[in-house]
Amino acid sequence: MYKVTFNDKELTVKTESSLFSPREPDKGTLAMLRHVEFQKEDKVLDLGCGCGIVSLSAAAFGVEPQNIVLTDVDELAVKTAEKNMKENGFGGAVFVSGDALTNVPGSDFSLILSNPPYHTDFKVAKTFIEKGFNRLRIGGKMFMVTKRKDWYKNKLISIFGGVKIYEEDGYFIFEAQKRAMTYAGKKKK
């Protein structure tokens, strides 16, 4: 268990030893969150939610919990995130256990945020980016944080047509905005 503060709200985060960053909030995730400007009307997808830090931040900044969807392939992560949201007073979010976006309802997210597993191959990140693009509304943004730059930069540009990259504490934070209904590299018919 540890404490984290977002928008002057101190939140308690309970976690499990088998989950990502079990003793303290991940520095990369916190770096990513410093670049996100949550709006009350946002519809947020916390992709690979872990213990729910991203969603706790969104809710602390005023996003209605019923407009937050948390998903993770690890069922324990989803259950832990659900407990954390409820115990911090943010009931009503949607929790989904499943691979990538397979069981995620909705396709009009304004924000998709993820700290993908980047120490493995790029299969998961590729799926997150491609399928995430399809779940964003026009004008919606995807934020990702990794310690690797080139592959993510190239992939996000090929799908979104461009990407902003911030470098902080040894992490790369990527911000890509959906500007069209089709991937940037695809020709319109």
C-alpha positions as CSV (number, residue, x, y, z in Angstrom):
1,M,0.0,0.0,0.0
2,Y,1.1,3.5,-0.8
3,K,-0.2,7.0,-1.1
4,V,-0.3,9.2,-4.2
5,T,-1.6,12.7,-4.7
6,F,-3.5,13.9,-7.8
7,N,-5.1,17.4,-8.0
8,D,-4.5,17.9,-4.3
9,K,-6.3,14.7,-3.4
10,E,-4.3,12.1,-1.5
11,L,-5.3,8.7,-2.5
12,T,-4.5,5.3,-1.0
13,V,-3.4,2.6,-3.5
14,K,-3.4,-1.0,-2.4
15,T,-1.7,-3.5,-4.7
16,E,-0.4,-7.0,-4.9
17,S,3.2,-8.2,-5.1
18,S,2.6,-9.9,-8.4
19,L,1.4,-6.7,-10.1
20,F,3.5,-4.1,-11.9
21,S,5.2,-1.6,-9.5
22,P,3.8,-3.1,-6.3
23,R,5.7,-0.8,-3.8
24,E,5.3,2.6,-5.3
25,P,3.7,4.4,-8.2
26,D,5.7,3.7,-11.4
27,K,7.8,6.8,-12.4
28,G,7.0,6.4,-16.1
29,T,3.2,6.3,-15.4
30,L,3.5,9.4,-13.3
31,A,5.6,11.1,-16.0
32,M,2.9,10.3,-18.6
33,L,0.2,11.7,-16.3
34,R,2.0,15.0,-16.0
35,H,1.4,15.5,-19.7
36,V,-2.3,14.6,-19.7
37,E,-4.9,17.4,-19.3
38,F,-8.1,15.6,-18.1
39,Q,-11.4,17.3,-18.9
40,K,-14.5,16.5,-16.9
41,E,-16.3,15.4,-20.1
42,D,-13.5,12.9,-21.1
43,K,-14.2,9.3,-21.8
44,V,-11.1,7.5,-20.6
45,L,-9.7,4.0,-21.4
46,D,-7.0,2.8,-18.9
47,L,-5.4,0.2,-21.2
48,G,-3.4,-2.3,-19.1
49,C,-4.7,-0.7,-15.9
50,G,-2.6,-2.6,-13.3
51,C,-3.7,-1.3,-9.9
52,G,-5.6,1.6,-11.4
53,I,-3.2,4.6,-11.0
54,V,-4.2,6.2,-14.3
55,S,-7.9,6.0,-13.6
56,L,-7.5,7.3,-10.0
57,S,-5.7,10.3,-11.5
58,A,-8.5,10.8,-14.1
59,A,-11.2,10.6,-11.4
60,A,-9.2,12.9,-9.1
61,F,-9.1,15.5,-11.9
62,G,-12.9,15.3,-12.3
63,V,-13.6,12.7,-15.0
64,E,-16.9,11.0,-14.0
65,P,-16.1,7.4,-13.0
66,Q,-18.8,6.0,-15.2
67,N,-16.8,7.5,-18.1
68,I,-13.7,5.5,-17.2
69,V,-13.1,2.0,-18.5
70,L,-10.2,0.0,-16.9
71,T,-8.9,-3.2,-18.6
72,D,-6.1,-5.6,-18.1
73,V,-5.3,-9.1,-19.2
74,D,-4.5,-9.9,-15.5
75,E,-7.8,-10.5,-13.6
76,L,-6.1,-9.8,-10.3
77,A,-5.1,-6.4,-11.6
78,V,-8.7,-5.6,-12.6
79,K,-10.0,-6.6,-9.2
80,T,-7.3,-4.6,-7.5
81,A,-8.0,-1.5,-9.6
82,E,-11.7,-1.9,-8.9
83,K,-11.1,-2.0,-5.1
84,N,-8.8,1.1,-5.4
85,M,-11.4,3.1,-7.3
86,K,-14.2,2.2,-4.9
87,E,-12.1,2.7,-1.7
88,N,-11.1,6.2,-2.9
89,G,-14.7,7.2,-3.5
90,F,-14.8,6.7,-7.3
91,G,-17.5,4.1,-7.8
92,G,-19.2,3.5,-11.1
93,A,-16.3,2.9,-13.4
94,V,-16.4,-0.1,-15.9
95,F,-13.9,-2.9,-15.3
96,V,-13.0,-5.4,-18.0
97,S,-10.7,-8.4,-17.8
98,G,-9.4,-9.5,-21.2
99,D,-6.7,-9.4,-23.8
100,A,-6.0,-5.9,-25.1
101,L,-9.3,-4.3,-26.2
102,T,-11.2,-7.6,-26.9
103,N,-13.9,-7.1,-24.2
104,V,-13.9,-3.3,-24.0
105,P,-17.2,-1.7,-24.6
106,G,-17.4,1.5,-26.6
107,S,-15.5,3.2,-29.4
108,D,-15.7,6.9,-28.7
109,F,-12.9,7.4,-26.1
110,S,-11.4,10.9,-25.9
111,L,-8.3,9.5,-24.1
112,I,-6.5,6.1,-24.1
113,L,-3.6,5.9,-21.7
114,S,-1.2,3.0,-21.4
115,N,2.2,2.0,-20.0
116,P,2.5,-1.1,-22.2
117,P,4.8,-4.0,-21.5
118,Y,7.9,-2.8,-23.4
119,H,10.4,-5.3,-22.2
120,T,9.0,-8.0,-24.4
121,D,8.3,-8.0,-28.2
122,F,6.2,-5.3,-29.7
123,K,3.1,-7.5,-30.3
124,V,1.1,-6.1,-27.4
125,A,2.1,-2.5,-28.1
126,K,1.2,-3.0,-31.8
127,T,-2.3,-4.3,-30.8
128,F,-2.8,-1.5,-28.3
129,I,-1.9,1.2,-30.9
130,E,-3.8,-0.2,-33.9
131,K,-7.0,-1.3,-32.0
132,G,-6.8,1.8,-29.7
133,F,-6.9,4.1,-32.8
134,N,-10.1,2.4,-33.8
135,R,-11.6,3.1,-30.4
136,L,-10.8,6.8,-30.3
137,R,-13.2,9.5,-31.4
138,I,-11.9,12.1,-33.9
139,G,-9.8,14.5,-31.9
140,G,-9.2,11.8,-29.2
141,K,-5.7,11.2,-28.0
142,M,-3.6,8.2,-27.1
143,F,-0.8,8.6,-24.5
144,M,1.8,5.9,-24.0
145,V,5.0,5.8,-21.9
146,T,8.0,3.5,-22.5
147,K,11.7,3.5,-22.2
148,R,12.1,2.8,-25.9
149,K,11.6,5.5,-28.6
150,D,12.1,4.5,-32.2
151,W,9.7,1.7,-32.7
152,Y,6.9,3.5,-30.9
153,K,7.6,6.8,-32.7
154,N,7.5,5.0,-36.1
155,K,4.4,2.9,-35.3
156,L,2.4,5.9,-33.9
157,I,3.3,8.0,-36.9
158,S,2.3,5.2,-39.3
159,I,-1.1,4.9,-37.6
160,F,-1.9,8.5,-36.4
161,G,0.1,10.5,-39.0
162,G,2.2,12.2,-36.3
163,V,3.2,12.1,-32.6
164,K,4.5,14.4,-29.9
165,I,7.3,13.0,-27.8
166,Y,8.3,14.2,-24.4
167,E,11.3,12.9,-22.6
168,E,11.3,12.8,-18.8
169,D,13.3,10.8,-16.2
170,G,14.6,8.4,-18.8
171,Y,11.1,7.7,-20.2
172,F,9.5,8.6,-23.5
173,I,5.9,9.9,-23.4
174,F,4.0,9.7,-26.7
175,E,1.0,11.7,-27.5
176,A,-0.9,10.9,-30.7
177,Q,-4.2,12.5,-31.8
178,K,-6.7,10.8,-34.1
179,R,-7.5,13.2,-37.0
180,A,-9.2,10.8,-39.5
181,M,-11.2,7.6,-39.5
182,T,-8.5,5.6,-41.2
183,Y,-4.9,4.9,-40.4
184,A,-2.5,7.6,-41.8
185,G,-0.8,5.1,-44.0
186,K,-4.0,3.8,-45.7
187,K,-5.4,5.3,-48.8
188,K,-9.0,6.4,-48.8
189,K,-11.2,4.5,-51.3
